[in-house]
Each structure stands twice: as structure tokens, then as C-alpha cells.
């Protein structure tokens, strides 16, 4: 009987040891599994950060390439809208590419870089709009310029010549007749002088109208050019802000 009790006691303790061992093994397995899972998560975070950094780097580089392309076009043709500019279509196309890449940065972030990129894209688009406006304004003045060249200036020259000729003939007539109050042919001379005066007055009136129109054009064109120059100067600060924010983002995102 005593032996049976001892055997049962030994069996119970053995079972308890097995249970304790199983629990310890289970706990160890859980800890190992959690550690492995954390390693996987950490690696996934590293991989994701690396992927995001690469995507951002490519987006930033692509955006700056489009920006540099816009600047090369502007530098090659001078200030957009000048009379010697070959056109703004290439600049408009490059601006479109720049805007597309700014939208990609808006997706990848961060917000500070995206805002600076959008401001740069908007600034270049503003250049295109101002250049287009200036070219349209210049085109609208071509008929007036042609009228001045082919009409007003020749009319003014003719009026001056007619006035000079009428004055010369009147002086010659007065020299020939001496003290006669109304010399023969004086009426013809007076009529010629009046016609010359009418021509001169008409030419002067037209010249004033042309001058007023040109003054308005010059004021509008000067304002557009000033805005273009101001817009280009402001972009220097925006570019620096974009570059600084992009560099900080890439540095802080290093896995």
C-alpha cells in the first residue's frame, strides 16, 4: 500500500513538472514569436521608409529637372514676352511638366515640400500668363504702329512741307508787290496757306490720339514687365525654401 502511495505521489509530481515545463516552453515560444514578429515589423518599417525616401528623392529630382528646364527656356529667350522672343509654347509645355511633378510631390509629401513645389509651379505659370498677356498687348498695338508709320508721320511731314511752301510763296509775293495792300494772287496764296494749316491741324490731332494710345500701352506693358521681374525675384526665396525642406526630409527619413 505504501509503495502505491509513493508511486502516485511520484506520478503527480512528474505530471506537475511536465505541465510547468510545457508552460515554460509555451512562454518561451511566445516570447520568441513576438520578438520575431517585432523584427519583421521593424524591417517592414525600414523597408517602407527606404521606399518612401527613394520615391521622394526621385520626385524631388524630377521636379527640379523640370524647374531647371523652365529656367533654361526663359534664359534662352530673355524675359518672356519680349519682341525678340521666339514664343512661349516650349515654356508652357515645360511648365505643364513641372505642375505634374508638383502634384506627385503633393502625394508623397511632406506638406512643407509640397507647398514650396506648388508655389514654384504657380510662379512659373504666372510667368506664362503674363508673357501671353504682354504679347497679346503688343499684337493689339501693331495696327496703331502701322498707322503711325504709314499715315500719321507722312501726313505730318506733308503738312509741314505744305505750310513751309505756302509761307515761302507768300513771302515771295509780298516781296514782288512791295507796298500794295492786297497783292494780285493773294487770295490763292491765302487759300493754299489755309489748306496747309488744315492739314497740319489734322496731322497734329491724329498724332495726339496716337500718342495717348501709345502712352496707355506703355503704362500697361511697363506694369506687366515689372510684375514679371518681381515674380522672378520672389522665386529665388521659394526655391531655397523648397531645397532646404527637401534636404531635411531626405536626411530625417534615412533608415
ChimeraX attribute file (.defattr): number of C-alpha atoms within 10 A of each C-alpha:
attribute: neighborCount
match mode: 1-to-1
recipient: residues
	/A:1	6
	/A:2	6
	/A:3	8
	/A:4	9
	/A:5	10
	/A:6	11
	/A:7	12
	/A:8	11
	/A:9	12
	/A:10	12
	/A:11	12
	/A:12	12
	/A:13	12
	/A:14	12
	/A:15	12
	/A:16	12
	/A:17	12
	/A:18	12
	/A:19	12
	/A:20	12
	/A:21	12
	/A:22	12
	/A:23	12
	/A:24	12
	/A:25	12
	/A:26	12
	/A:27	12
	/A:28	12
	/A:29	12
	/A:30	12
	/A:31	12
	/A:32	12
	/A:33	12
	/A:34	12
	/A:35	12
	/A:36	12
	/A:37	12
	/A:38	12
	/A:39	12
	/A:40	12
	/A:41	12
	/A:42	12
	/A:43	13
	/A:44	12
	/A:45	13
	/A:46	15
	/A:47	13
	/A:48	13
	/A:49	15
	/A:50	15
	/A:51	13
	/A:52	17
	/A:53	20
	/A:54	15
	/A:55	15
	/A:56	22
	/A:57	17
	/A:58	13
	/A:59	20
	/A:60	25
	/A:61	14
	/A:62	18
	/A:63	24
	/A:64	19
	/A:65	15
	/A:66	22
	/A:67	22
	/A:68	14
	/A:69	18
	/A:70	21
	/A:71	14
	/A:72	13
	/A:73	17
	/A:74	18
	/A:75	11
	/A:76	12
	/A:77	17
	/A:78	14
	/A:79	18
	/A:80	26
	/A:81	27
	/A:82	15
	/A:83	14
	/A:84	10
	/A:85	15
	/A:86	13
	/A:87	16
	/A:88	20
	/A:89	11
	/A:90	14
	/A:91	22
	/A:92	18
	/A:93	12
	/A:94	20
	/A:95	25
	/A:96	16
	/A:97	19
	/A:98	27
	/A:99	23
	/A:100	15
	/A:101	24
	/A:102	28
	/A:103	17
	/A:104	18
	/A:105	26
	/A:106	18
	/A:107	12
	/A:108	17
	/A:109	17
	/A:110	14
	/A:111	13
	/A:112	14
	/A:113	24
	/A:114	22
	/A:115	18
	/A:116	23
	/A:117	30
	/A:118	21
	/A:119	18
	/A:120	26
	/A:121	25
	/A:122	16
	/A:123	19
	/A:124	27
	/A:125	19
	/A:126	17
	/A:127	27
	/A:128	20
	/A:129	17
	/A:130	19
	/A:131	22
	/A:132	17
	/A:133	15
	/A:134	23
	/A:135	20
	/A:136	12
	/A:137	16
	/A:138	17
	/A:139	13
	/A:140	12
	/A:141	15
	/A:142	11
	/A:143	10
	/A:144	16
	/A:145	16
	/A:146	11
	/A:147	15
	/A:148	17
	/A:149	12
	/A:150	11
	/A:151	15
	/A:152	21
	/A:153	16
	/A:154	14
	/A:155	20
	/A:156	19
	/A:157	14
	/A:158	16
	/A:159	22
	/A:160	17
	/A:161	14
	/A:162	20
	/A:163	21
	/A:164	14
	/A:165	15
	/A:166	22
	/A:167	17
	/A:168	13
	/A:169	16
	/A:170	18
	/A:171	12
	/A:172	11
	/A:173	16
	/A:174	17
	/A:175	10
	/A:176	10
	/A:177	12
	/A:178	9
	/A:179	9
	/A:180	9
	/A:181	9
	/A:182	10
	/A:183	13
	/A:184	12
	/A:185	10
	/A:186	15
	/A:187	11
	/A:188	12
	/A:189	18
	/A:190	14
	/A:191	12
	/A:192	19
	/A:193	20
	/A:194	15
	/A:195	16
	/A:196	22
	/A:197	17
	/A:198	14
	/A:199	20
	/A:200	21
	/A:201	14
	/A:202	16
	/A:203	22
	/A:204	17
	/A:205	13
	/A:206	19
	/A:207	18
	/A:208	12
	/A:209	12
	/A:210	16
	/A:211	13
	/A:212	12
	/A:213	13
	/A:214	15
	/A:215	12
	/A:216	11
	/A:217	17
	/A:218	14
	/A:219	10
	/A:220	14
	/A:221	19
	/A:222	13
	/A:223	13
	/A:224	18
	/A:225	19
	/A:226	12
	/A:227	15
	/A:228	22
	/A:229	13
	/A:230	11
	/A:231	15
	/A:232	17
	/A:233	11
	/A:234	12
	/A:235	17
	/A:236	11
	/A:237	13
	/A:238	18
	/A:239	17
	/A:240	12
	/A:241	17
	/A:242	22
	/A:243	17
	/A:244	12
	/A:245	18
	/A:246	22
	/A:247	15
	/A:248	12
	/A:249	18
	/A:250	15
	/A:251	11
	/A:252	9
	/A:253	15
	/A:254	12
	/A:255	13
